[in-house]
Amino acid sequence: MKSRLMNPEEFRKKAHQVVDWMADYLENIEQYPVKSQVQVGDTARQLAEVPPMSGESMDAILEDFYKHIIPGMTHWQSPNFYAYFNANSSYPSLLAEMITATMGAQCMIWETSPAAAELEDRMMEWLKFCMDLPDDFVGCIQDTASTATLCAILTAREKYSDFNINKKGFKEQPVLRIYCSDQTHSSIEKGAKIAGIGKENVVKIPVDQDLALIPEKLEEAIKNDIYKGYKPICVVAATGTTGTMAMDPLEEMGRICEEFDLWFHVDAAYAGTALLLPEYRWIAKGLEYADSYVFNPHKWMFTNFDCTAYFVKDKEALIRTFTIMPEYLKTSTYGTVNDYRDWGVQLGRRFRALKLWFVMRNYGVEGMQEKIREHIRIAQHLSKDIQKNPQYELLAPTVLNLICFRYLPKNIKDPKQINAINERLLERINNTGKAY
């Protein structure tokens, strides 16, 4: 039977076709319904239930991709996508991803890809420089902020148990406690579950009128837990909460962590990119108190998913938490270079630094600043228009480029009824496919 495996010449031809489709897709993306219009099971019914016994042509595969897969996709790069968070990509980022996929490099340690490790070093230095981050931060690239936060929680767990939980488990350990506001990302609870600390030991601190954590309530909760015999280990602040972009008071929280010797983790997953703008660096006031810090270039810095920048002060505590040394990972360079498999959960690591390098060089700092300022300007302009219109209500301050608002029908005062009307309105908009 004739083989369908591609040879280099056929690959070259099909790759040109695919790149042409990619360019057309991004150029004409407004023509697609933003939110997929398929119903549950529609895509599955069009897919073969078992794999083919004989190889199929790439023409047939691509035809099915266009016909069956694209209609079932939600188009995150559409200018009419307003759901969840930005997942911005860019042409230089896409080119780098294509190169990365072509090389198929495994970048777990310096020995397996020296340039990947050293480029990652340099990219973290670039980010520190252009965002004016604390000098004592050192960093690496994680896959997502959820993973970075888990790393922070695990490092805090080990540091405050003298690294005994890694060795012996939780035997004879006190109840460990983590603190965050009731607006903080769900990854805090998930991290506590994975770390064995438990969801119930994540203490949710009340927030003020702007939905930012109240420092006095944090201090009160810590003191109460100490009195009960619990062991506070970590506080998580949000620089831009998921729901409303609220800014927790880092300086006040940092001083409390310093007083009680707690690990202070700052989650700026979305909003962190705004630190490229000197006029918005006030949102990081107090960041010098942080033991760890995370933000996602894959959210607002034109670098496609996944690419998370994770910084720590105590590099040795992080490495000691995750290092394990089987025979096959021993190298003559160990201890003289950054082997990033020791900096997190993953052993295998993608070459994520390449796309960040492509983006930062192609845009330049000024180019990124220009785009981000424009996004904020548009949001601030719309926010002011909403405030002038009595049919709409602004629900939280518009700090950066997230606007929280709702339709406020006349003569209806019941909050449940107003929420129900807005929910129906949201569903109707999404069902049109014109916006999400």
C-alpha positions in Angstrom: 0.0 0.0 0.0 1.3 3.4 -0.9 2.6 5.5 2.0 0.9 8.8 2.7 3.8 10.1 4.8 5.0 13.5 3.7 8.4 14.0 2.2 10.3 17.3 2.5 9.0 18.7 -0.8 5.4 17.9 -0.1 5.8 19.4 3.4 7.2 22.6 1.9 4.2 22.9 -0.4 1.6 22.2 2.3 3.4 24.5 4.7 3.1 27.4 2.2 -0.6 26.6 1.9 -1.1 26.6 5.6 0.8 29.8 6.1 -1.4 31.4 3.4 -4.4 30.2 5.3 -3.0 31.6 8.6 -2.5 35.0 7.0 -6.0 35.0 5.4 -7.5 33.9 8.7 -6.0 36.7 10.7 -6.7 39.3 8.0 -10.4 38.3 7.7 -11.1 37.1 11.2 -14.1 39.5 11.6 -16.0 37.4 9.0 -16.2 34.4 11.5 -18.8 34.3 14.2 -16.8 35.1 17.3 -18.4 32.5 19.5 -18.8 29.1 17.9 -22.4 28.5 16.8 -22.3 24.7 17.0 -24.4 22.7 19.4 -23.1 20.1 21.8 -22.1 17.0 19.9 -22.1 18.6 16.4 -18.3 18.3 15.9 -18.1 14.8 17.4 -20.8 13.5 15.0 -18.6 14.6 12.0 -15.5 12.9 13.2 -14.6 9.2 12.5 -15.1 7.0 15.6 -11.9 5.1 15.0 -8.6 6.1 13.4 -7.9 5.2 9.7 -6.0 2.0 9.1 -4.3 3.5 6.1 -2.8 6.9 5.9 -4.8 9.8 4.4 -3.7 12.6 2.3 -2.9 16.0 3.8 -5.4 17.5 1.3 -8.2 15.4 2.9 -7.1 16.2 6.4 -6.9 20.0 5.8 -10.3 19.9 4.0 -11.9 18.3 7.1 -10.1 20.8 9.3 -11.7 23.7 7.5 -15.1 22.0 7.2 -15.5 20.4 10.6 -13.1 22.0 13.1 -13.1 25.7 12.3 -16.9 26.1 12.7 -16.5 24.6 16.2 -13.9 27.1 17.3 -14.3 30.4 19.2 -12.1 33.0 17.7 -10.1 34.6 20.5 -8.1 36.8 18.2 -11.2 38.5 16.8 -11.5 42.2 17.6 -15.1 41.5 18.8 -13.9 39.1 21.5 -14.5 40.6 24.9 -14.9 37.5 27.1 -12.6 36.1 29.8 -9.3 37.8 29.2 -7.1 38.8 26.2 -5.1 36.0 24.7 -3.2 38.2 22.3 -1.0 36.8 19.6 1.1 38.5 17.0 2.9 37.8 13.7 6.3 37.6 15.3 5.0 35.3 18.0 3.5 33.0 15.5 6.7 32.8 13.5 8.6 31.9 16.6 6.1 29.2 17.5 6.5 27.7 14.1 10.3 27.6 14.5 9.9 26.1 18.0 7.6 23.4 16.7 10.0 22.6 13.8 13.0 22.1 16.1 11.0 20.1 18.6 13.6 20.9 21.2 13.4 19.6 24.8 14.6 22.5 27.0 14.6 20.9 30.4 18.2 21.7 31.3 21.0 23.8 29.9 22.8 20.7 28.4 19.7 19.8 26.3 19.5 23.3 24.7 22.0 25.8 25.9 20.7 28.7 23.8 17.1 28.1 25.1 18.3 28.4 28.7 20.4 31.4 28.2 17.8 33.2 26.1 15.3 32.6 28.9 17.8 34.1 31.3 18.1 37.2 29.1 14.3 37.5 28.5 13.7 37.7 32.3 16.3 40.4 32.6 14.7 42.3 29.7 11.3 42.2 31.5 12.8 43.3 34.7 14.5 46.2 32.9 11.5 47.5 30.9 9.1 47.1 33.8 11.4 48.4 36.5 10.9 45.3 38.7 12.9 44.9 41.9 16.6 44.2 41.4 16.7 41.1 43.6 14.1 39.3 41.4 15.2 36.3 39.3 12.9 34.5 37.1 11.9 31.8 34.6 9.1 31.2 32.2 6.3 28.9 33.4 3.3 27.7 31.3 0.5 29.5 33.1 0.0 31.7 36.2 -1.8 28.8 37.9 1.4 26.8 37.7 3.4 29.7 38.9 1.1 30.3 41.9 1.3 26.6 42.7 5.1 26.9 42.7 4.8 29.8 45.1 2.5 27.9 47.5 4.8 24.8 47.4 7.9 26.8 48.0 6.2 28.6 51.0 5.1 25.2 52.3 8.6 23.8 52.2 10.4 26.9 53.5 8.1 27.1 56.5 8.3 23.4 57.2 12.1 23.4 56.9 11.6 21.3 53.7 10.3 18.4 55.8 7.0 18.0 54.0 8.9 17.1 50.8 10.8 14.4 52.8 8.2 13.0 55.2 4.8 14.3 54.1 2.5 16.1 56.5 3.3 13.9 59.5 3.4 15.9 62.7 2.8 19.2 60.8 0.5 21.9 62.1 -2.5 23.1 60.0 -1.0 25.4 57.3 -2.9 28.5 56.3 -3.0 30.7 53.1 -4.6 34.1 52.9 -6.1 36.1 49.9 -9.1 38.3 49.3 -12.5 36.8 48.4 -11.9 38.3 44.9 -8.7 36.5 44.2 -8.3 33.9 41.3 -9.5 30.4 41.8 -5.9 29.1 41.2 -5.1 29.9 44.9 -7.7 27.3 46.1 -6.6 24.9 43.4 -3.0 25.3 44.4 -3.8 24.7 48.0 -5.6 21.5 47.1 -2.7 20.2 45.0 -0.2 21.1 47.7 -2.1 19.1 50.3 -2.9 22.2 52.4 -6.6 22.0 51.6 -9.2 24.3 50.2 -10.6 25.0 53.7 -7.3 26.4 54.8 -7.4 29.2 52.3 -8.7 32.1 54.3 -10.7 34.6 52.3 -10.2 38.2 53.5 -13.0 40.8 53.1 -12.6 43.7 50.5 -13.3 47.4 50.5 -15.7 49.4 48.3 -13.2 49.0 45.4 -13.1 45.3 45.9 -9.5 45.3 47.1 -8.3 43.4 50.2 -8.6 45.2 53.6 -5.1 45.0 55.3 -6.5 45.3 58.8 -8.8 42.3 58.2 -5.8 40.3 57.0 -3.7 41.1 60.1 -6.7 40.2 62.3 -7.1 36.8 60.5 -3.4 35.9 60.8 -3.4 36.7 64.6 -6.6 34.7 65.1 -5.0 31.7 63.4 -1.8 31.9 65.4 -3.9 32.0 68.5 -5.7 28.8 67.4 -2.4 27.0 66.8 -2.5 27.2 63.0 0.6 28.0 61.0 0.2 30.9 58.5 2.7 30.5 55.6 1.6 32.5 52.6 -0.4 35.6 51.6 -1.5 36.1 47.9 -2.2 39.6 46.6 -3.9 40.4 43.3 -2.6 43.2 41.2 -5.8 43.2 39.1 -8.4 40.7 40.3 -10.0 38.5 37.6 -13.5 39.9 38.1 -13.0 43.7 38.4 -9.2 44.5 38.0 -9.2 45.5 41.7 -5.7 46.4 43.0 -4.8 44.9 46.4 -2.7 47.2 48.6 0.8 45.6 48.2 2.7 47.9 50.5 0.4 47.3 53.5 0.1 43.6 52.8 3.9 43.3 52.4 4.6 44.9 55.8 2.2 42.5 57.4 4.0 39.6 55.7 7.3 40.9 56.9 6.1 41.3 60.5 4.8 37.7 60.6 7.5 36.2 58.4 5.1 35.0 55.7 5.7 34.2 52.0 4.2 37.1 49.9 3.1 36.1 46.4 1.8 38.8 44.0 -0.5 37.7 41.1 -0.5 40.2 38.3 -1.4 37.7 35.6 -3.3 40.1 33.4 -2.5 43.6 34.6 1.3 43.1 35.0 1.9 44.1 31.3 0.8 47.6 32.3 4.1 48.0 34.1 5.6 48.7 30.7 4.1 52.1 31.1 5.9 54.3 33.7 2.6 56.2 34.4 1.0 53.0 35.6 3.8 51.6 37.8 1.9 52.9 40.8 0.0 49.6 40.7 3.2 47.8 41.8 3.9 50.1 44.7 5.1 47.7 47.5 6.2 45.0 45.1 9.6 45.1 46.8 8.1 43.2 49.7 7.1 40.3 47.4 8.8 36.9 47.6 7.3 35.9 44.3 5.6 37.6 41.4 3.8 36.4 38.3 2.4 38.0 35.1 1.4 36.6 31.7 2.9 37.9 28.5 0.4 35.6 26.8 -2.5 37.8 28.1 -1.6 41.4 27.0 1.9 41.3 25.7 1.3 40.0 22.2 2.9 36.6 22.9 0.6 33.7 22.2 -0.3 31.1 24.8 1.5 29.8 26.8 4.1 32.1 28.3 4.1 33.1 32.0 6.8 35.2 33.6 7.5 34.0 37.2 10.0 35.9 39.5 11.3 35.0 43.0 13.7 36.5 45.5 14.8 33.3 47.1 16.0 31.3 44.2 17.5 28.6 46.4 14.3 28.0 48.2 12.5 27.5 44.9 15.1 25.1 43.6 15.4 23.2 46.8 11.6 22.7 46.7 11.7 21.1 43.2 15.1 19.6 42.6 15.4 15.9 42.2 18.5 14.2 40.8 18.2 10.9 39.0 21.3 9.6 37.3 20.1 10.5 33.7 19.9 14.2 34.6 23.4 14.6 36.1 25.6 16.9 34.1 29.1 18.4 34.4 27.5 21.9 34.3 25.1 21.4 37.2 25.3 24.3 39.6 27.0 26.6 37.2 24.0 27.3 35.0 20.2 27.6 35.3 18.6 24.2 34.8 15.0 25.3 34.7 13.5 21.9 35.2 14.5 22.6 38.9 12.4 25.8 38.9 8.9 24.3 38.7 6.7 21.3 38.3 7.6 20.3 34.8 10.6 18.3 33.8 10.0 18.7 30.1 10.0 22.3 29.0 9.0 24.0 25.7 11.2 26.7 24.2 8.9 29.6 25.2 11.6 32.3 25.4 11.9 32.4 21.6 8.5 33.9 21.0 9.0 36.4 23.7 12.3 37.4 22.1 10.7 37.7 18.7 7.9 39.9 20.0 10.0 42.2 22.2 12.5 42.8 19.3 9.9 43.3 16.6 7.7 45.6 18.6 10.4 47.2 20.7 9.5 48.7 24.1 8.0 51.8 22.6 5.8 49.8 20.2 4.4 47.7 23.0 3.8 50.8 25.1 1.9 52.5 22.2 -0.4 49.5 21.8 -1.1 49.2 25.6 -1.7 53.0 26.0 -4.2 52.8 23.1 -6.1 49.9 24.7 -6.4 51.8 28.0 -7.4 55.0 26.2 -10.3 53.2 24.4 -11.5 51.6 27.6 -11.3 54.9 29.6 -13.3 56.7 26.8 -16.0 54.1 26.8 -16.2 54.1 30.6 -16.8 57.8 30.6 -19.6 57.4 28.0 -21.2 54.7 30.1 -21.2 56.9 33.2 -23.0 59.6 31.2 -25.8 57.3 30.1 -28.5 56.7 32.8 -29.5 53.4 31.1 -26.2 51.9 32.2 -24.4 51.5 35.5 -20.6 51.3 36.0 -20.1 48.6 38.7 -16.4 49.0 39.5 -13.6 51.6 38.8 -12.1 51.3 35.3 -8.5 51.1 36.3 -6.9 49.8 33.1 -8.9 48.3 30.2 -11.5 46.2 31.9 -15.0 47.8 32.1 -17.6 46.3 34.5 -21.0 47.6 33.6 -24.6 46.5 33.2 -27.9 47.7 31.6 -30.1 49.4 34.2 -33.7 49.4 33.0 -36.0 52.1 34.1 -38.5 51.5 36.9 -36.9 48.2 38.0 -35.3 48.2 41.4 -35.1 44.5 42.3 -31.4 43.4 41.9 -32.3 39.8 41.0 -34.6 41.0 38.2 -31.9 43.4 36.9 -29.3 40.6 37.0 -31.7 38.3 35.1 -32.4 40.9 32.4 -28.6 41.4 32.0 -28.0 37.7 31.8 -30.6 37.3 29.0 -29.1 40.3 27.2 -25.6 38.8 27.4 -26.9 35.4 26.1 -28.7 37.2 23.2 -25.5 39.0 22.2 -23.3 35.9 22.4 -25.8 33.9 20.4 -25.6 36.3 17.5 -21.9 35.3 16.9 -21.2 39.0 16.3 -19.5 39.5 19.7 -18.5 37.5 22.7 
